[in-house]
Each structure stands twice: as C-alpha cells, then as structure tokens.
Amino acid sequence: MTSQVTQALSALYESVDYGLELITPEQAQFYLEKNFDNNRKISRNNLEELKKEMRNNRFILSDSAICFDTDGLLVNGQHRLLAVVQTGLTQPFLVVKNMPSKSKQIMDVGKSRNMSDRITVSGTKISRKDCATIRHAMASLGSTIGTEQYARPCHDAIVAETYLKHNQFLYLMNKVCPANTTRVRSFFLAASLKIYAEMMYNNKINRSKKYNHDMSPKERALHWLNIVTTGMASPIDGIDRDIKPCDRAAQIIFNKSCDSGLKRSYWSSADAFALTVRAAHHFMLGMDTQYIRMPKEDPFKDFVELPSTNQILTMTPAMASK
C-alpha cells in the first residue's frame, strides 16, 4: 500500500520544477504578466515595506517561493516581484513551477512560525508578548505599529539584539503584571519600557535632568503601568503611592481604554499607540495635563539607539507576590 501511495504521489508531482533564481527587474516584470486574474489585491503597506527592506539591503532569501501553476500562472509572490520591479534591484528567490492548480487555494493558509518562534529557535528565548512589546518600543510613529514595522525574518536579528538589551526589565514587568492580565496591553508595556530606558539614559548623561516628580526610572515605569491598567496607584517597593496632578497623563489613557464607545480594535491601531506614547512622555516628565494631543513624531529618543538597561533589578516580597 505504501509503495502504491508513493508511486501515485510521484506521478502527481513529477512535473514540478524548482530552483534558486536571481530575479532581475526585467524577469520580475515578465513573471508578473503571468499573474492570475483573481489574485489578492496589492497591499500598499506590504509592498512599501518590501521595497524598504530591499533598498536597505535587508531582504534575504526565505522559504516562501515564487510559485506558478501547471498553466504557467503566477499564484504566489506578486508583492515581492512588484517590489523588485519598483526598486530596480535583483533579488534571490526560490521558484517553483508546475504546481497543481488547486495550490493557489491554500497559499498563505498554513501556520508558519511567528517571530518569537523564530528568535527562540535561533537561541534567544522570547515570549510572544515580549516580542510584541519590544517591537512596539522600537517602532516609529505613523500608519503602522511595531508588530507590522518589524515583522519579517530579516528583522529577527535586530529585534533579538534589542530585546537582550532590556530583557531584565521585561522580566520584572511580567512578574509584577502577569501575562494573563488582559488589561496589560503590549502598548502599555512598550510605553513603560520607553519611560524606563530614557530615564536611565538621562540619569547617566545628564544628572541635572529635572522631572516634576521624585521617582526613580523603575518606580516611574511601574507607576505608569499601575495607573493605565487599573486606574489606581499601588505600592512600589513597599511604599504607598497616590495619584498626583503629574500623573494625569496615565489617567487619561486609562479612562480612554475604558471608553465603551471605542471599538475593541482601536487598541491595536497606530493612533492608539501614538496617543499612548505621547501620554507616556508627558508622564515621564511629570506634566500636569488635561488633554493628550496626537503627536506628529515620537517625543522619546530613538529606542533602538539607547544603551542597555540591564542591571540587577530587585522586587520586594510584596511586589513579587502581587
């Protein structure tokens, strides 16, 4: 029976041809002319991201092939080929020809490894939540969020490198704010990390930096998380805290997160992230504010360029059991 199945499969796929090709812009245009009529609509964001990677020499060979069916129609790879045409840059691809015509019905359906899986397999253990948090902290403000800006295998190395610069802080946050607490959104964690990293940096290079509060970087970051997730202040290192005028930015985000008039999807949007970042910066400085305006650019320093924050971070028994 096994031999019969093997023979049948061999006959079915005997015409499939595959190999590595360095596809020029001219070859990519030729392949695109073979695109099948009902292929997916071009995603402008996806296309622009691919072009950016190619221009920055970060595009690498992946296991996702450019595929053609038995009729010679392009069934997978239109975005990558179009990016090659528009950048004018030759790129390496696996190319598979004579795929069964039904293959296009299941393209992109199979479950692939996400970034946290790939980074972990490569030797740096990282949870899905920490992977999302670090990418949001790395992101620039715009029409997309961190998990969209840093989503491809070519981003794995810089995400892993940045994570290893700040993983002690994220470990502490996961102890204080368990991952099963649904209100602890990755946006909020990313903002707390940006607060912590920038205050640590400021303390190192400019000890005269003035804030409208007397908290340390760790205390301020934890205070932010407590307020934006619960609406209340909680003890930090055994010291009771309350909400002061300099903490109002966090209250504004908490109140907005409780707004039933907002769709649930809002809190995974670029606008929500931008507002959270602006509020976190106000909170870091201790600004007494009644309203958070949408920022045009990130008020924080470039997170990727900031030095490591890893050091010995301690928690009191009360914090550890929280």
C-alpha positions in Angstrom: 0.0 0.0 0.0 2.8 2.4 0.9 4.6 1.9 -2.4 1.3 2.4 -4.3 0.8 5.8 -2.5 4.4 6.8 -3.2 4.0 6.0 -6.8 0.8 7.9 -7.1 2.3 11.0 -5.4 5.4 10.7 -7.6 3.2 10.7 -10.7 1.2 13.6 -9.4 4.2 15.9 -8.8 6.7 14.6 -11.3 6.4 17.7 -13.4 7.1 20.1 -10.5 10.3 22.0 -11.1 12.1 24.1 -8.5 15.3 26.0 -8.0 17.1 29.2 -6.9 16.8 32.2 -9.2 18.3 35.7 -9.0 15.4 37.6 -10.4 16.1 40.8 -12.2 13.6 43.7 -12.5 13.0 42.6 -16.2 12.4 39.0 -15.2 10.1 40.1 -12.4 8.0 42.1 -14.8 7.8 39.1 -17.1 6.6 36.9 -14.3 4.1 39.5 -13.1 2.5 39.4 -16.6 1.6 35.8 -15.8 -0.4 36.8 -12.6 -3.7 35.1 -12.4 -6.8 37.3 -12.6 -8.2 36.8 -9.1 -5.0 37.0 -7.1 -5.2 39.1 -3.9 -5.3 42.9 -4.2 -1.9 44.5 -3.7 -1.4 45.7 -0.1 0.3 49.0 -0.3 1.8 48.8 3.2 3.2 45.3 2.4 4.7 46.5 -0.8 6.3 49.6 0.7 7.8 47.5 3.5 9.3 45.1 1.0 10.8 47.9 -1.0 12.3 49.5 2.1 13.9 46.2 3.0 15.4 45.7 -0.5 16.8 49.3 -0.6 18.4 48.8 2.8 20.0 45.5 1.8 18.0 43.7 4.4 15.9 41.5 2.1 17.1 37.9 2.3 16.2 34.5 0.8 13.3 32.9 2.5 11.4 29.6 2.3 8.4 31.2 0.7 8.7 30.5 -3.0 7.6 32.3 -6.1 5.1 29.8 -7.5 3.5 29.1 -10.9 0.8 26.5 -11.6 0.6 24.0 -14.4 -0.9 26.7 -16.7 2.1 28.9 -16.1 0.1 31.4 -14.0 1.7 33.2 -11.1 0.0 32.0 -7.9 2.3 33.3 -5.2 4.8 36.1 -4.9 3.2 39.1 -6.6 4.2 41.6 -3.9 7.9 40.6 -3.9 8.1 40.6 -7.7 6.5 44.0 -7.8 8.9 45.3 -5.2 11.8 44.1 -7.4 10.3 46.0 -10.4 9.8 49.2 -8.5 13.2 49.2 -6.7 15.1 48.1 -9.8 17.1 45.7 -7.6 17.8 42.0 -8.4 16.9 39.7 -5.5 17.2 35.9 -4.7 14.1 33.7 -4.7 13.2 30.1 -4.7 11.0 29.5 -7.7 8.6 26.5 -8.1 6.9 25.8 -11.4 4.1 23.4 -12.4 2.4 23.5 -9.1 -1.1 21.8 -9.1 -3.7 24.4 -10.0 -5.5 23.9 -6.7 -2.4 25.1 -4.8 -3.4 28.7 -5.1 -6.5 28.0 -2.9 -4.3 27.2 0.1 -1.4 29.7 -0.4 -0.8 31.6 2.9 -3.2 29.3 4.8 -0.7 27.1 6.5 0.5 28.0 10.0 4.0 29.4 9.8 6.4 30.3 12.6 5.9 33.7 14.1 8.8 36.0 15.0 9.0 34.8 18.7 9.2 31.2 17.5 12.0 32.0 15.0 14.0 34.0 17.5 13.6 31.3 20.2 14.7 28.6 17.8 17.7 30.7 16.9 18.8 30.6 20.5 17.2 33.6 22.2 14.2 32.6 24.3 11.5 35.2 24.0 7.7 35.1 24.6 5.2 36.3 22.1 4.1 39.1 24.4 7.7 40.3 25.0 8.4 40.1 21.2 5.4 42.3 20.6 6.3 44.7 23.4 9.9 45.2 22.2 8.8 45.8 18.6 6.3 48.5 19.7 9.0 50.2 21.7 11.3 50.1 18.6 8.6 51.5 16.2 8.4 54.9 14.7 5.0 56.7 14.8 3.0 56.5 11.6 0.3 54.4 9.9 1.5 51.1 11.3 2.6 49.7 14.7 5.7 47.8 15.8 4.5 44.3 15.0 3.9 45.5 11.4 7.1 47.5 11.0 9.2 44.6 12.4 7.5 41.5 11.1 9.8 39.8 8.6 12.6 37.2 9.2 15.2 39.9 8.2 14.1 41.8 11.3 14.7 38.9 13.7 18.3 39.8 14.5 17.7 43.4 15.4 14.6 42.5 17.5 16.6 39.8 19.3 19.5 42.2 19.9 17.3 44.9 21.2 15.4 42.5 23.4 18.6 41.3 25.0 19.4 44.9 26.0 16.2 45.3 28.0 15.0 41.8 28.9 15.6 42.2 32.7 13.1 45.0 32.8 10.6 42.9 30.8 11.1 40.0 33.2 10.3 42.3 36.1 7.2 43.6 34.4 6.0 40.1 33.8 6.4 39.3 37.5 4.5 42.4 38.6 1.9 42.4 35.8 1.1 38.7 34.9 0.6 38.0 31.2 -2.9 36.7 31.9 -4.0 40.2 33.0 -5.9 41.2 29.9 -5.6 45.0 30.6 -1.8 44.9 30.5 -1.6 45.7 26.8 1.7 45.4 24.9 1.3 49.1 24.0 1.3 50.0 27.7 4.3 47.7 28.4 6.2 49.2 25.5 5.5 52.7 26.8 6.7 51.7 30.3 9.9 50.4 28.8 10.4 53.6 26.8 10.0 55.6 30.1 12.4 53.4 31.9 15.1 53.3 29.2 15.0 57.1 28.6 15.1 58.0 32.3 18.0 55.6 32.8 19.9 57.2 29.9 19.2 60.7 31.1 20.4 59.8 34.5 23.7 58.6 33.0 24.5 61.5 30.7 22.7 64.4 32.5 22.3 64.2 36.2 20.7 67.6 36.3 17.7 66.5 34.3 14.6 67.7 36.0 11.3 65.9 36.3 8.2 67.1 38.1 8.4 64.1 40.4 11.0 62.4 42.6 10.6 58.8 41.3 13.4 56.6 40.0 13.2 55.1 36.5 11.9 51.8 37.8 9.3 53.4 40.1 8.1 55.7 37.4 7.6 52.9 34.9 5.8 50.8 37.4 3.6 53.7 38.5 2.6 54.2 34.8 1.6 50.6 34.4 -0.3 50.5 37.7 -2.4 53.5 36.6 -3.0 52.7 33.0 -4.1 49.1 33.8 -6.1 49.6 37.0 -6.8 53.3 37.2 -5.2 53.3 40.7 -1.8 53.7 42.3 -0.3 50.7 44.0 2.6 50.4 46.5 6.0 50.2 44.9 8.9 48.6 46.9 6.7 48.7 49.9 6.0 52.4 49.7 2.4 53.6 49.2 1.7 55.7 46.2 -1.1 58.0 45.2 -2.1 59.8 42.0 -0.9 63.4 41.7 -1.5 66.0 39.1 1.8 65.0 37.5 0.3 61.5 36.9 -2.8 62.6 35.0 -1.5 61.5 31.5 -1.7 57.9 32.7 -5.2 58.5 34.0 -6.3 59.9 30.6 -5.1 56.7 28.9 -6.9 54.5 31.5 -10.1 56.4 31.0 -9.9 56.2 27.3 -9.2 52.5 27.5 -12.5 52.1 29.4 -14.4 54.1 26.8 -17.1 51.7 25.6 -17.7 53.9 22.6 -14.4 52.9 21.1 -14.2 49.7 19.1 -12.0 47.0 20.6 -9.8 47.1 17.6 -8.8 50.7 18.4 -6.3 49.4 21.0 -4.3 47.6 18.2 -4.2 50.7 16.0 -1.4 53.1 15.1 -3.5 56.0 16.5 -3.9 54.3 19.9 -0.1 53.6 20.0 0.8 57.2 19.1 -1.5 58.5 21.8 -0.1 56.1 24.4 3.5 57.2 23.5 2.6 60.9 23.9 0.9 60.3 27.2 3.9 58.2 28.4 6.3 61.0 27.6 4.1 63.5 29.5 4.0 61.1 32.4 7.8 60.6 32.3 8.3 64.3 32.7 5.5 64.7 35.2 3.5 67.1 33.2 0.1 68.2 34.6 -2.1 67.8 31.5 -5.8 67.7 30.9 -5.6 66.6 27.3 -3.3 64.4 25.1 -2.8 65.6 21.6 -1.9 63.2 18.8 1.9 63.5 18.2 3.4 64.1 14.7 6.6 62.3 15.8 7.9 60.3 18.7 8.8 62.6 21.6 11.1 59.9 23.0 14.7 59.3 21.9 15.3 56.6 19.3 14.7 53.5 21.4 16.9 51.2 19.2 19.9 53.5 19.8 19.5 53.7 23.6 22.0 51.7 25.6 21.2 48.5 27.5 19.1 49.0 30.7 20.0 45.6 32.1 21.2 45.6 35.6 20.3 44.0 38.9 16.6 44.8 39.4 15.0 43.8 42.7 11.5 43.4 43.9 10.2 43.5 47.4 8.3 40.3 48.6 5.0 42.3 48.3 5.7 43.1 44.7 6.8 39.5 43.8 3.5 38.1 45.2 1.3 40.7 43.7 
